[in-house]
Amino acid sequence: MTEAGLALGGPAPDFTLRDQFGQDITLSSYRGTKAVLILFYPFAFSGVCTGEMNLIRTRLEEFLTFDTEVVAISCDPMFSLRAWADADGLNFPLLSDFWPHGEVTRAYGVFDESRGAPMRSSYVVDRDGNVAWAVHHAYADGRDLDEHLKQLRAAVD
């Protein structure tokens, strides 16, 4: 079990969310073809989140391959995510779990009720749609992207 209560090796909750361009992204559409790194983050435009997403952007070619995908999820409205993406050149899917507020984040067990936002959590979903790896960080702690990349690649080997 992960700290959030999802069983490692068990099915990842499916979802369809809109990205910063208003396009629907469905997790199960990757089933059978790609492993997916899901990055839950608290708030667009905040310090740690901006730093993390900018680091993902600079290393995007390492994270996105024929076998892998990366998506980032917050409860910010789609229009805020578009403004953030435009301001920082974030060119990967930033998904809005705004309405119903936090529904997907709750399904993954990482919704912080007191803040109304996701915890800083990551999941790797393998090609079969199962949770292969999960890690949860304190709000002030950035992610170890090398470890995330290692776990993502392990899910396709």
CNS distance restraints for C-alpha pairs under 8 A (distance, minus, plus):
assign (resid   1 and name CA) (resid   5 and name CA) 5.63 0.50 0.50
assign (resid   1 and name CA) (resid   6 and name CA) 5.68 0.50 0.50
assign (resid   1 and name CA) (resid   7 and name CA) 4.30 0.50 0.50
assign (resid   1 and name CA) (resid   8 and name CA) 5.57 0.50 0.50
assign (resid   2 and name CA) (resid   6 and name CA) 5.57 0.50 0.50
assign (resid   2 and name CA) (resid   7 and name CA) 6.23 0.50 0.50
assign (resid   2 and name CA) (resid   8 and name CA) 6.65 0.50 0.50
assign (resid   2 and name CA) (resid 134 and name CA) 6.29 0.50 0.50
assign (resid   2 and name CA) (resid 135 and name CA) 7.53 0.50 0.50
assign (resid   3 and name CA) (resid 135 and name CA) 7.98 0.50 0.50
assign (resid   3 and name CA) (resid 136 and name CA) 7.40 0.50 0.50
assign (resid   4 and name CA) (resid 108 and name CA) 6.82 0.50 0.50
assign (resid   4 and name CA) (resid 109 and name CA) 4.76 0.50 0.50
assign (resid   4 and name CA) (resid 110 and name CA) 6.06 0.50 0.50
assign (resid   5 and name CA) (resid 108 and name CA) 7.84 0.50 0.50
assign (resid   5 and name CA) (resid 109 and name CA) 6.44 0.50 0.50
assign (resid   6 and name CA) (resid  10 and name CA) 7.27 0.50 0.50
assign (resid   6 and name CA) (resid  12 and name CA) 7.77 0.50 0.50
assign (resid   6 and name CA) (resid 108 and name CA) 6.78 0.50 0.50
assign (resid   6 and name CA) (resid 109 and name CA) 7.41 0.50 0.50
assign (resid   6 and name CA) (resid 131 and name CA) 7.70 0.50 0.50
assign (resid   7 and name CA) (resid  11 and name CA) 7.83 0.50 0.50
assign (resid   7 and name CA) (resid 131 and name CA) 7.12 0.50 0.50
assign (resid   8 and name CA) (resid 130 and name CA) 7.53 0.50 0.50
assign (resid   8 and name CA) (resid 131 and name CA) 5.17 0.50 0.50
assign (resid   8 and name CA) (resid 132 and name CA) 5.78 0.50 0.50
assign (resid   8 and name CA) (resid 133 and name CA) 6.53 0.50 0.50
assign (resid   8 and name CA) (resid 134 and name CA) 7.86 0.50 0.50
assign (resid   9 and name CA) (resid 130 and name CA) 5.41 0.50 0.50
assign (resid   9 and name CA) (resid 131 and name CA) 5.17 0.50 0.50
assign (resid   9 and name CA) (resid 132 and name CA) 5.68 0.50 0.50
assign (resid  10 and name CA) (resid 130 and name CA) 5.15 0.50 0.50
assign (resid  10 and name CA) (resid 131 and name CA) 5.73 0.50 0.50
assign (resid  11 and name CA) (resid 129 and name CA) 5.85 0.50 0.50
assign (resid  11 and name CA) (resid 130 and name CA) 4.20 0.50 0.50
assign (resid  11 and name CA) (resid 131 and name CA) 6.03 0.50 0.50
assign (resid  12 and name CA) (resid 108 and name CA) 7.94 0.50 0.50
assign (resid  12 and name CA) (resid 125 and name CA) 6.67 0.50 0.50
assign (resid  12 and name CA) (resid 129 and name CA) 5.90 0.50 0.50
assign (resid  12 and name CA) (resid 130 and name CA) 5.15 0.50 0.50
assign (resid  12 and name CA) (resid 131 and name CA) 5.39 0.50 0.50
assign (resid  13 and name CA) (resid 104 and name CA) 7.91 0.50 0.50
assign (resid  13 and name CA) (resid 107 and name CA) 6.49 0.50 0.50
assign (resid  13 and name CA) (resid 108 and name CA) 6.94 0.50 0.50
assign (resid  14 and name CA) (resid  26 and name CA) 7.30 0.50 0.50
assign (resid  14 and name CA) (resid  27 and name CA) 5.65 0.50 0.50
assign (resid  14 and name CA) (resid  28 and name CA) 6.02 0.50 0.50
assign (resid  15 and name CA) (resid  26 and name CA) 5.59 0.50 0.50
assign (resid  15 and name CA) (resid  27 and name CA) 5.71 0.50 0.50
assign (resid  15 and name CA) (resid  28 and name CA) 7.50 0.50 0.50
assign (resid  15 and name CA) (resid 104 and name CA) 6.67 0.50 0.50
assign (resid  16 and name CA) (resid  24 and name CA) 6.15 0.50 0.50
assign (resid  16 and name CA) (resid  25 and name CA) 5.36 0.50 0.50
assign (resid  16 and name CA) (resid  26 and name CA) 4.17 0.50 0.50
assign (resid  16 and name CA) (resid  27 and name CA) 6.61 0.50 0.50
assign (resid  17 and name CA) (resid  24 and name CA) 5.46 0.50 0.50
assign (resid  17 and name CA) (resid  25 and name CA) 5.45 0.50 0.50
assign (resid  17 and name CA) (resid  26 and name CA) 6.64 0.50 0.50
assign (resid  17 and name CA) (resid  95 and name CA) 5.88 0.50 0.50
assign (resid  17 and name CA) (resid  96 and name CA) 6.15 0.50 0.50
assign (resid  17 and name CA) (resid  97 and name CA) 6.56 0.50 0.50
assign (resid  18 and name CA) (resid  22 and name CA) 5.23 0.50 0.50
assign (resid  18 and name CA) (resid  23 and name CA) 5.21 0.50 0.50
assign (resid  18 and name CA) (resid  24 and name CA) 4.43 0.50 0.50
assign (resid  18 and name CA) (resid  25 and name CA) 6.04 0.50 0.50
assign (resid  18 and name CA) (resid  78 and name CA) 7.08 0.50 0.50
assign (resid  18 and name CA) (resid  95 and name CA) 5.52 0.50 0.50
assign (resid  18 and name CA) (resid  96 and name CA) 5.74 0.50 0.50
assign (resid  18 and name CA) (resid  97 and name CA) 7.97 0.50 0.50
assign (resid  19 and name CA) (resid  23 and name CA) 5.43 0.50 0.50
assign (resid  19 and name CA) (resid  24 and name CA) 6.39 0.50 0.50
assign (resid  19 and name CA) (resid  25 and name CA) 6.80 0.50 0.50
assign (resid  19 and name CA) (resid  78 and name CA) 6.67 0.50 0.50
assign (resid  19 and name CA) (resid  81 and name CA) 7.92 0.50 0.50
assign (resid  19 and name CA) (resid  93 and name CA) 5.56 0.50 0.50
assign (resid  19 and name CA) (resid  94 and name CA) 5.21 0.50 0.50
assign (resid  19 and name CA) (resid  95 and name CA) 4.32 0.50 0.50
assign (resid  19 and name CA) (resid  96 and name CA) 6.19 0.50 0.50
assign (resid  20 and name CA) (resid  78 and name CA) 5.27 0.50 0.50
assign (resid  20 and name CA) (resid  79 and name CA) 6.72 0.50 0.50
assign (resid  20 and name CA) (resid  81 and name CA) 5.22 0.50 0.50
assign (resid  20 and name CA) (resid  82 and name CA) 4.53 0.50 0.50
assign (resid  20 and name CA) (resid  85 and name CA) 7.30 0.50 0.50
assign (resid  20 and name CA) (resid  93 and name CA) 6.88 0.50 0.50
assign (resid  20 and name CA) (resid  94 and name CA) 5.67 0.50 0.50
assign (resid  20 and name CA) (resid  95 and name CA) 6.50 0.50 0.50
assign (resid  20 and name CA) (resid  96 and name CA) 7.44 0.50 0.50
assign (resid  21 and name CA) (resid  78 and name CA) 7.65 0.50 0.50
assign (resid  21 and name CA) (resid  82 and name CA) 6.54 0.50 0.50
assign (resid  22 and name CA) (resid  78 and name CA) 7.05 0.50 0.50
assign (resid  25 and name CA) (resid  29 and name CA) 7.99 0.50 0.50
assign (resid  25 and name CA) (resid  95 and name CA) 7.87 0.50 0.50
assign (resid  26 and name CA) (resid  30 and name CA) 7.80 0.50 0.50
assign (resid  27 and name CA) (resid  31 and name CA) 7.52 0.50 0.50
assign (resid  28 and name CA) (resid 129 and name CA) 6.88 0.50 0.50
assign (resid  30 and name CA) (resid  34 and name CA) 5.24 0.50 0.50
assign (resid  30 and name CA) (resid  35 and name CA) 7.22 0.50 0.50
assign (resid  30 and name CA) (resid  36 and name CA) 7.59 0.50 0.50
assign (resid  30 and name CA) (resid 127 and name CA) 7.04 0.50 0.50
assign (resid  31 and name CA) (resid  35 and name CA) 7.74 0.50 0.50
assign (resid  31 and name CA) (resid 126 and name CA) 7.94 0.50 0.50
assign (resid  31 and name CA) (resid 127 and name CA) 5.13 0.50 0.50
assign (resid  31 and name CA) (resid 128 and name CA) 5.55 0.50 0.50
assign (resid  31 and name CA) (resid 129 and name CA) 5.65 0.50 0.50
assign (resid  32 and name CA) (resid 127 and name CA) 4.97 0.50 0.50
assign (resid  32 and name CA) (resid 128 and name CA) 5.78 0.50 0.50
assign (resid  32 and name CA) (resid 129 and name CA) 7.94 0.50 0.50
assign (resid  33 and name CA) (resid  67 and name CA) 6.41 0.50 0.50
assign (resid  33 and name CA) (resid 127 and name CA) 5.81 0.50 0.50
assign (resid  34 and name CA) (resid  66 and name CA) 7.20 0.50 0.50
assign (resid  34 and name CA) (resid  67 and name CA) 4.54 0.50 0.50
assign (resid  34 and name CA) (resid  68 and name CA) 4.84 0.50 0.50
assign (resid  34 and name CA) (resid  69 and name CA) 6.56 0.50 0.50
assign (resid  34 and name CA) (resid 126 and name CA) 7.12 0.50 0.50
assign (resid  34 and name CA) (resid 127 and name CA) 5.07 0.50 0.50
assign (resid  34 and name CA) (resid 156 and name CA) 7.52 0.50 0.50
assign (resid  35 and name CA) (resid  67 and name CA) 6.28 0.50 0.50
assign (resid  35 and name CA) (resid  68 and name CA) 4.80 0.50 0.50
assign (resid  35 and name CA) (resid  69 and name CA) 6.33 0.50 0.50
assign (resid  35 and name CA) (resid 124 and name CA) 6.97 0.50 0.50
assign (resid  35 and name CA) (resid 125 and name CA) 5.54 0.50 0.50
assign (resid  35 and name CA) (resid 126 and name CA) 4.39 0.50 0.50
assign (resid  35 and name CA) (resid 127 and name CA) 4.74 0.50 0.50
assign (resid  35 and name CA) (resid 129 and name CA) 7.94 0.50 0.50
assign (resid  35 and name CA) (resid 152 and name CA) 6.80 0.50 0.50
assign (resid  35 and name CA) (resid 155 and name CA) 6.24 0.50 0.50
assign (resid  35 and name CA) (resid 156 and name CA) 6.27 0.50 0.50
assign (resid  36 and name CA) (resid  68 and name CA) 5.72 0.50 0.50
assign (resid  36 and name CA) (resid  69 and name CA) 4.74 0.50 0.50
assign (resid  36 and name CA) (resid  70 and name CA) 5.56 0.50 0.50
assign (resid  36 and name CA) (resid  71 and name CA) 7.38 0.50 0.50
assign (resid  36 and name CA) (resid 124 and name CA) 5.65 0.50 0.50
assign (resid  36 and name CA) (resid 125 and name CA) 5.10 0.50 0.50
assign (resid  36 and name CA) (resid 126 and name CA) 6.55 0.50 0.50
assign (resid  36 and name CA) (resid 127 and name CA) 7.76 0.50 0.50
assign (resid  36 and name CA) (resid 152 and name CA) 7.20 0.50 0.50
assign (resid  37 and name CA) (resid  68 and name CA) 7.71 0.50 0.50
assign (resid  37 and name CA) (resid  69 and name CA) 6.26 0.50 0.50
assign (resid  37 and name CA) (resid  70 and name CA) 4.67 0.50 0.50
assign (resid  37 and name CA) (resid  71 and name CA) 6.33 0.50 0.50
assign (resid  37 and name CA) (resid 122 and name CA) 7.11 0.50 0.50
assign (resid  37 and name CA) (resid 123 and name CA) 5.82 0.50 0.50
assign (resid  37 and name CA) (resid 124 and name CA) 4.55 0.50 0.50
assign (resid  37 and name CA) (resid 125 and name CA) 6.44 0.50 0.50
assign (resid  37 and name CA) (resid 148 and name CA) 7.93 0.50 0.50
assign (resid  37 and name CA) (resid 152 and name CA) 6.37 0.50 0.50
assign (resid  38 and name CA) (resid  70 and name CA) 6.06 0.50 0.50
assign (resid  38 and name CA) (resid  71 and name CA) 5.14 0.50 0.50
assign (resid  38 and name CA) (resid  72 and name CA) 5.76 0.50 0.50
assign (resid  38 and name CA) (resid  73 and name CA) 7.24 0.50 0.50
assign (resid  38 and name CA) (resid 122 and name CA) 5.58 0.50 0.50
assign (resid  38 and name CA) (resid 123 and name CA) 5.11 0.50 0.50
assign (resid  38 and name CA) (resid 124 and name CA) 6.24 0.50 0.50
assign (resid  38 and name CA) (resid 125 and name CA) 7.69 0.50 0.50
assign (resid  39 and name CA) (resid  70 and name CA) 7.65 0.50 0.50
assign (resid  39 and name CA) (resid  71 and name CA) 6.25 0.50 0.50
assign (resid  39 and name CA) (resid  72 and name CA) 4.50 0.50 0.50
assign (resid  39 and name CA) (resid  73 and name CA) 6.06 0.50 0.50
assign (resid  39 and name CA) (resid 120 and name CA) 7.58 0.50 0.50
assign (resid  39 and name CA) (resid 121 and name CA) 6.19 0.50 0.50
assign (resid  39 and name CA) (resid 122 and name CA) 4.65 0.50 0.50
assign (resid  39 and name CA) (resid 123 and name CA) 6.72 0.50 0.50
assign (resid  40 and name CA) (resid  72 and name CA) 5.79 0.50 0.50
assign (resid  40 and name CA) (resid  73 and name CA) 4.77 0.50 0.50
assign (resid  40 and name CA) (resid  74 and name CA) 5.99 0.50 0.50
assign (resid  40 and name CA) (resid 105 and name CA) 7.68 0.50 0.50
assign (resid  40 and name CA) (resid 118 and name CA) 6.02 0.50 0.50
assign (resid  40 and name CA) (resid 119 and name CA) 6.62 0.50 0.50
assign (resid  40 and name CA) (resid 120 and name CA) 5.58 0.50 0.50
assign (resid  40 and name CA) (resid 121 and name CA) 5.13 0.50 0.50
assign (resid  40 and name CA) (resid 122 and name CA) 5.98 0.50 0.50
assign (resid  41 and name CA) (resid  49 and name CA) 6.44 0.50 0.50
assign (resid  41 and name CA) (resid  72 and name CA) 7.14 0.50 0.50
assign (resid  41 and name CA) (resid  73 and name CA) 6.25 0.50 0.50
assign (resid  41 and name CA) (resid  74 and name CA) 5.46 0.50 0.50
assign (resid  41 and name CA) (resid 117 and name CA) 7.88 0.50 0.50
assign (resid  41 and name CA) (resid 118 and name CA) 5.74 0.50 0.50
assign (resid  41 and name CA) (resid 119 and name CA) 6.15 0.50 0.50
assign (resid  41 and name CA) (resid 120 and name CA) 4.80 0.50 0.50
assign (resid  41 and name CA) (resid 121 and name CA) 6.84 0.50 0.50
assign (resid  42 and name CA) (resid  49 and name CA) 7.23 0.50 0.50
assign (resid  42 and name CA) (resid  74 and name CA) 5.92 0.50 0.50
assign (resid  42 and name CA) (resid  75 and name CA) 7.48 0.50 0.50
assign (resid  42 and name CA) (resid 117 and name CA) 5.21 0.50 0.50
assign (resid  42 and name CA) (resid 118 and name CA) 4.94 0.50 0.50
assign (resid  42 and name CA) (resid 119 and name CA) 5.91 0.50 0.50
assign (resid  42 and name CA) (resid 120 and name CA) 6.35 0.50 0.50
assign (resid  42 and name CA) (resid 139 and name CA) 7.75 0.50 0.50
assign (resid  43 and name CA) (resid  49 and name CA) 6.68 0.50 0.50
assign (resid  43 and name CA) (resid  74 and name CA) 6.41 0.50 0.50
assign (resid  43 and name CA) (resid  75 and name CA) 7.49 0.50 0.50
assign (resid  43 and name CA) (resid  76 and name CA) 6.66 0.50 0.50
assign (resid  43 and name CA) (resid 117 and name CA) 7.25 0.50 0.50
assign (resid  44 and name CA) (resid  49 and name CA) 6.61 0.50 0.50
assign (resid  44 and name CA) (resid  50 and name CA) 6.89 0.50 0.50
assign (resid  44 and name CA) (resid  74 and name CA) 7.56 0.50 0.50
assign (resid  44 and name CA) (resid  76 and name CA) 6.82 0.50 0.50
assign (resid  44 and name CA) (resid  80 and name CA) 7.34 0.50 0.50
assign (resid  44 and name CA) (resid  81 and name CA) 6.61 0.50 0.50
assign (resid  44 and name CA) (resid  84 and name CA) 6.57 0.50 0.50
assign (resid  45 and name CA) (resid  49 and name CA) 7.01 0.50 0.50
assign (resid  45 and name CA) (resid  50 and name CA) 5.77 0.50 0.50
assign (resid  45 and name CA) (resid  84 and name CA) 6.43 0.50 0.50
assign (resid  46 and name CA) (resid  50 and name CA) 5.82 0.50 0.50
assign (resid  47 and name CA) (resid  51 and name CA) 6.26 0.50 0.50
assign (resid  48 and name CA) (resid  52 and name CA) 6.17 0.50 0.50
assign (resid  48 and name CA) (resid 140 and name CA) 6.70 0.50 0.50
assign (resid  48 and name CA) (resid 141 and name CA) 7.48 0.50 0.50
assign (resid  48 and name CA) (resid 142 and name CA) 6.32 0.50 0.50
assign (resid  49 and name CA) (resid  53 and name CA) 6.09 0.50 0.50
assign (resid  49 and name CA) (resid 142 and name CA) 7.86 0.50 0.50
assign (resid  50 and name CA) (resid  54 and name CA) 6.01 0.50 0.50
assign (resid  51 and name CA) (resid  55 and name CA) 6.25 0.50 0.50
assign (resid  52 and name CA) (resid  56 and name CA) 6.30 0.50 0.50
assign (resid  52 and name CA) (resid 142 and name CA) 6.61 0.50 0.50
assign (resid  52 and name CA) (resid 143 and name CA) 7.17 0.50 0.50
assign (resid  53 and name CA) (resid  57 and name CA) 6.16 0.50 0.50
assign (resid  53 and name CA) (resid  90 and name CA) 7.20 0.50 0.50
assign (resid  54 and name CA) (resid  58 and name CA) 6.28 0.50 0.50
assign (resid  54 and name CA) (resid  88 and name CA) 7.17 0.50 0.50
assign (resid  54 and name CA) (resid  90 and name CA) 7.00 0.50 0.50
assign (resid  55 and name CA) (resid  59 and name CA) 6.29 0.50 0.50
assign (resid  56 and name CA) (resid  60 and name CA) 5.52 0.50 0.50
assign (resid  56 and name CA) (resid  63 and name CA) 7.83 0.50 0.50
assign (resid  56 and name CA) (resid 145 and name CA) 7.81 0.50 0.50
assign (resid  57 and name CA) (resid  89 and name CA) 7.78 0.50 0.50
assign (resid  57 and name CA) (resid  90 and name CA) 6.02 0.50 0.50
assign (resid  57 and name CA) (resid  91 and name CA) 6.94 0.50 0.50
assign (resid  57 and name CA) (resid  92 and name CA) 7.58 0.50 0.50
assign (resid  59 and name CA) (resid  63 and name CA) 6.85 0.50 0.50
assign (resid  60 and name CA) (resid  64 and name CA) 5.97 0.50 0.50
assign (resid  61 and name CA) (resid  65 and name CA) 7.02 0.50 0.50
assign (resid  62 and name CA) (resid 149 and name CA) 7.62 0.50 0.50
assign (resid  63 and name CA) (resid  68 and name CA) 6.65 0.50 0.50
assign (resid  63 and name CA) (resid  69 and name CA) 6.65 0.50 0.50
assign (resid  63 and name CA) (resid  70 and name CA) 6.61 0.50 0.50
assign (resid  63 and name CA) (resid 149 and name CA) 6.55 0.50 0.50
assign (resid  63 and name CA) (resid 152 and name CA) 7.95 0.50 0.50
assign (resid  64 and name CA) (resid  68 and name CA) 5.35 0.50 0.50
assign (resid  64 and name CA) (resid  69 and name CA) 5.09 0.50 0.50
assign (resid  64 and name CA) (resid  70 and name CA) 6.63 0.50 0.50
assign (resid  65 and name CA) (resid  69 and name CA) 6.87 0.50 0.50
assign (resid  67 and name CA) (resid 156 and name CA) 6.71 0.50 0.50
assign (resid  68 and name CA) (resid 152 and name CA) 7.30 0.50 0.50
assign (resid  68 and name CA) (resid 153 and name CA) 7.67 0.50 0.50
assign (resid  68 and name CA) (resid 156 and name CA) 7.72 0.50 0.50
assign (resid  70 and name CA) (resid  92 and name CA) 7.25 0.50 0.50
assign (resid  70 and name CA) (resid  93 and name CA) 7.33 0.50 0.50
assign (resid  71 and name CA) (resid  92 and name CA) 6.81 0.50 0.50
assign (resid  71 and name CA) (resid  93 and name CA) 5.09 0.50 0.50
assign (resid  71 and name CA) (resid  94 and name CA) 6.17 0.50 0.50
assign (resid  71 and name CA) (resid  95 and name CA) 7.01 0.50 0.50
assign (resid  72 and name CA) (resid  93 and name CA) 6.31 0.50 0.50
assign (resid  72 and name CA) (resid  94 and name CA) 4.89 0.50 0.50
assign (resid  72 and name CA) (resid  95 and name CA) 5.92 0.50 0.50
assign (resid  73 and name CA) (resid  94 and name CA) 5.92 0.50 0.50
assign (resid  73 and name CA) (resid  95 and name CA) 4.71 0.50 0.50
assign (resid  73 and name CA) (resid  96 and name CA) 6.09 0.50 0.50
assign (resid  73 and name CA) (resid  97 and name CA) 6.68 0.50 0.50
assign (resid  74 and name CA) (resid  94 and name CA) 7.70 0.50 0.50
assign (resid  74 and name CA) (resid  95 and name CA) 6.53 0.50 0.50
assign (resid  74 and name CA) (resid  96 and name CA) 5.69 0.50 0.50
assign (resid  74 and name CA) (resid  97 and name CA) 5.83 0.50 0.50
assign (resid  74 and name CA) (resid  98 and name CA) 7.58 0.50 0.50
assign (resid  74 and name CA) (resid 105 and name CA) 7.98 0.50 0.50
assign (resid  74 and name CA) (resid 117 and name CA) 6.88 0.50 0.50
assign (resid  74 and name CA) (resid 118 and name CA) 6.26 0.50 0.50
assign (resid  75 and name CA) (resid  96 and name CA) 5.55 0.50 0.50
assign (resid  75 and name CA) (resid  97 and name CA) 4.45 0.50 0.50
assign (resid  75 and name CA) (resid  98 and name CA) 4.44 0.50 0.50
assign (resid  75 and name CA) (resid  99 and name CA) 7.95 0.50 0.50
assign (resid  75 and name CA) (resid 101 and name CA) 6.58 0.50 0.50
assign (resid  75 and name CA) (resid 102 and name CA) 5.90 0.50 0.50
assign (resid  75 and name CA) (resid 116 and name CA) 7.81 0.50 0.50
assign (resid  75 and name CA) (resid 117 and name CA) 5.84 0.50 0.50
assign (resid  75 and name CA) (resid 118 and name CA) 7.05 0.50 0.50
assign (resid  76 and name CA) (resid  80 and name CA) 6.37 0.50 0.50
assign (resid  76 and name CA) (resid  81 and name CA) 6.67 0.50 0.50
assign (resid  76 and name CA) (resid  96 and name CA) 5.81 0.50 0.50
assign (resid  76 and name CA) (resid  97 and name CA) 6.88 0.50 0.50
assign (resid  76 and name CA) (resid  98 and name CA) 5.62 0.50 0.50
assign (resid  77 and name CA) (resid  81 and name CA) 6.51 0.50 0.50
assign (resid  77 and name CA) (resid  96 and name CA) 5.81 0.50 0.50
assign (resid  77 and name CA) (resid  97 and name CA) 7.59 0.50 0.50
assign (resid  77 and name CA) (resid  98 and name CA) 5.38 0.50 0.50
assign (resid  78 and name CA) (resid  82 and name CA) 6.25 0.50 0.50
assign (resid  78 and name CA) (resid  95 and name CA) 7.39 0.50 0.50
assign (resid  78 and name CA) (resid  96 and name CA) 5.41 0.50 0.50
assign (resid  78 and name CA) (resid  98 and name CA) 7.67 0.50 0.50
assign (resid  79 and name CA) (resid  83 and name CA) 6.29 0.50 0.50
assign (resid  80 and name CA) (resid  84 and name CA) 6.17 0.50 0.50
assign (resid  81 and name CA) (resid  85 and name CA) 5.97 0.50 0.50
assign (resid  81 and name CA) (resid  94 and name CA) 6.54 0.50 0.50
assign (resid  81 and name CA) (resid  95 and name CA) 7.83 0.50 0.50
assign (resid  81 and name CA) (resid  96 and name CA) 7.46 0.50 0.50
assign (resid  82 and name CA) (resid  86 and name CA) 6.04 0.50 0.50
assign (resid  83 and name CA) (resid  87 and name CA) 6.04 0.50 0.50
assign (resid  84 and name CA) (resid  88 and name CA) 6.05 0.50 0.50
assign (resid  84 and name CA) (resid  90 and name CA) 7.58 0.50 0.50
assign (resid  85 and name CA) (resid  89 and name CA) 5.32 0.50 0.50
assign (resid  85 and name CA) (resid  90 and name CA) 4.44 0.50 0.50
assign (resid  85 and name CA) (resid  91 and name CA) 6.84 0.50 0.50
assign (resid  85 and name CA) (resid  94 and name CA) 7.92 0.50 0.50
assign (resid  86 and name CA) (resid  90 and name CA) 6.79 0.50 0.50
assign (resid  97 and name CA) (resid 101 and name CA) 6.07 0.50 0.50
assign (resid  97 and name CA) (resid 102 and name CA) 5.30 0.50 0.50
assign (resid  97 and name CA) (resid 103 and name CA) 6.71 0.50 0.50
assign (resid  97 and name CA) (resid 104 and name CA) 6.41 0.50 0.50
assign (resid  97 and name CA) (resid 105 and name CA) 7.16 0.50 0.50
assign (resid  98 and name CA) (resid 102 and name CA) 6.12 0.50 0.50
assign (resid  99 and name CA) (resid 103 and name CA) 7.37 0.50 0.50
assign (resid 102 and name CA) (resid 106 and name CA) 5.85 0.50 0.50
assign (resid 102 and name CA) (resid 111 and name CA) 6.59 0.50 0.50
assign (resid 102 and name CA) (resid 116 and name CA) 7.67 0.50 0.50
assign (resid 102 and name CA) (resid 117 and name CA) 7.14 0.50 0.50
assign (resid 102 and name CA) (resid 118 and name CA) 7.58 0.50 0.50
assign (resid 103 and name CA) (resid 107 and name CA) 6.31 0.50 0.50
assign (resid 104 and name CA) (resid 108 and name CA) 6.47 0.50 0.50
assign (resid 105 and name CA) (resid 109 and name CA) 6.36 0.50 0.50
assign (resid 105 and name CA) (resid 110 and name CA) 5.59 0.50 0.50
assign (resid 105 and name CA) (resid 111 and name CA) 5.26 0.50 0.50
assign (resid 105 and name CA) (resid 118 and name CA) 6.17 0.50 0.50
assign (resid 106 and name CA) (resid 110 and name CA) 5.86 0.50 0.50
assign (resid 106 and name CA) (resid 111 and name CA) 5.05 0.50 0.50
assign (resid 110 and name CA) (resid 118 and name CA) 5.58 0.50 0.50
assign (resid 110 and name CA) (resid 119 and name CA) 5.40 0.50 0.50
assign (resid 110 and name CA) (resid 121 and name CA) 7.02 0.50 0.50
assign (resid 111 and name CA) (resid 116 and name CA) 7.05 0.50 0.50
assign (resid 111 and name CA) (resid 117 and name CA) 5.84 0.50 0.50
assign (resid 111 and name CA) (resid 118 and name CA) 4.51 0.50 0.50
assign (resid 111 and name CA) (resid 119 and name CA) 6.11 0.50 0.50
assign (resid 112 and name CA) (resid 116 and name CA) 5.73 0.50 0.50
assign (resid 112 and name CA) (resid 117 and name CA) 5.51 0.50 0.50
assign (resid 112 and name CA) (resid 118 and name CA) 5.67 0.50 0.50
assign (resid 112 and name CA) (resid 119 and name CA) 6.07 0.50 0.50
assign (resid 113 and name CA) (resid 117 and name CA) 7.11 0.50 0.50
assign (resid 119 and name CA) (resid 136 and name CA) 7.46 0.50 0.50
assign (resid 119 and name CA) (resid 137 and name CA) 7.49 0.50 0.50
assign (resid 119 and name CA) (resid 138 and name CA) 7.59 0.50 0.50
assign (resid 119 and name CA) (resid 139 and name CA) 6.82 0.50 0.50
assign (resid 120 and name CA) (resid 136 and name CA) 6.02 0.50 0.50
assign (resid 120 and name CA) (resid 137 and name CA) 5.34 0.50 0.50
assign (resid 120 and name CA) (resid 138 and name CA) 6.55 0.50 0.50
assign (resid 120 and name CA) (resid 139 and name CA) 5.95 0.50 0.50
assign (resid 121 and name CA) (resid 134 and name CA) 7.39 0.50 0.50
assign (resid 121 and name CA) (resid 135 and name CA) 5.77 0.50 0.50
assign (resid 121 and name CA) (resid 136 and name CA) 4.28 0.50 0.50
assign (resid 121 and name CA) (resid 137 and name CA) 6.06 0.50 0.50
assign (resid 122 and name CA) (resid 134 and name CA) 5.52 0.50 0.50
assign (resid 122 and name CA) (resid 135 and name CA) 5.36 0.50 0.50
assign (resid 122 and name CA) (resid 136 and name CA) 6.42 0.50 0.50
assign (resid 123 and name CA) (resid 131 and name CA) 6.83 0.50 0.50
assign (resid 123 and name CA) (resid 132 and name CA) 7.48 0.50 0.50
assign (resid 123 and name CA) (resid 133 and name CA) 5.64 0.50 0.50
assign (resid 123 and name CA) (resid 134 and name CA) 4.41 0.50 0.50
assign (resid 123 and name CA) (resid 135 and name CA) 6.74 0.50 0.50
assign (resid 124 and name CA) (resid 131 and name CA) 6.00 0.50 0.50
assign (resid 124 and name CA) (resid 132 and name CA) 5.45 0.50 0.50
assign (resid 124 and name CA) (resid 133 and name CA) 5.10 0.50 0.50
assign (resid 124 and name CA) (resid 134 and name CA) 6.43 0.50 0.50
assign (resid 124 and name CA) (resid 151 and name CA) 7.10 0.50 0.50
assign (resid 124 and name CA) (resid 152 and name CA) 5.97 0.50 0.50
assign (resid 124 and name CA) (resid 155 and name CA) 7.39 0.50 0.50
assign (resid 125 and name CA) (resid 129 and name CA) 5.63 0.50 0.50
assign (resid 125 and name CA) (resid 130 and name CA) 5.30 0.50 0.50
assign (resid 125 and name CA) (resid 131 and name CA) 4.64 0.50 0.50
assign (resid 125 and name CA) (resid 132 and name CA) 5.53 0.50 0.50
assign (resid 125 and name CA) (resid 133 and name CA) 7.31 0.50 0.50
assign (resid 125 and name CA) (resid 155 and name CA) 7.49 0.50 0.50
assign (resid 126 and name CA) (resid 130 and name CA) 5.45 0.50 0.50
assign (resid 126 and name CA) (resid 131 and name CA) 6.46 0.50 0.50
assign (resid 126 and name CA) (resid 132 and name CA) 5.87 0.50 0.50
assign (resid 126 and name CA) (resid 155 and name CA) 5.20 0.50 0.50
assign (resid 126 and name CA) (resid 156 and name CA) 6.81 0.50 0.50
assign (resid 127 and name CA) (resid 155 and name CA) 7.44 0.50 0.50
assign (resid 127 and name CA) (resid 156 and name CA) 7.01 0.50 0.50
assign (resid 132 and name CA) (resid 155 and name CA) 6.54 0.50 0.50
assign (resid 133 and name CA) (resid 151 and name CA) 6.87 0.50 0.50
assign (resid 137 and name CA) (resid 141 and name CA) 6.04 0.50 0.50
assign (resid 137 and name CA) (resid 142 and name CA) 7.38 0.50 0.50
assign (resid 137 and name CA) (resid 143 and name CA) 7.28 0.50 0.50
assign (resid 143 and name CA) (resid 148 and name CA) 7.91 0.50 0.50
assign (resid 144 and name CA) (resid 148 and name CA) 6.43 0.50 0.50
assign (resid 145 and name CA) (resid 149 and name CA) 6.01 0.50 0.50
assign (resid 146 and name CA) (resid 150 and name CA) 6.18 0.50 0.50
assign (resid 147 and name CA) (resid 151 and name CA) 6.19 0.50 0.50
assign (resid 148 and name CA) (resid 152 and name CA) 6.11 0.50 0.50
assign (resid 149 and name CA) (resid 153 and name CA) 6.12 0.50 0.50
assign (resid 150 and name CA) (resid 154 and name CA) 6.14 0.50 0.50
assign (resid 151 and name CA) (resid 155 and name CA) 6.41 0.50 0.50
assign (resid 152 and name CA) (resid 156 and name CA) 7.19 0.50 0.50
assign (resid 153 and name CA) (resid 157 and name CA) 6.57 0.50 0.50
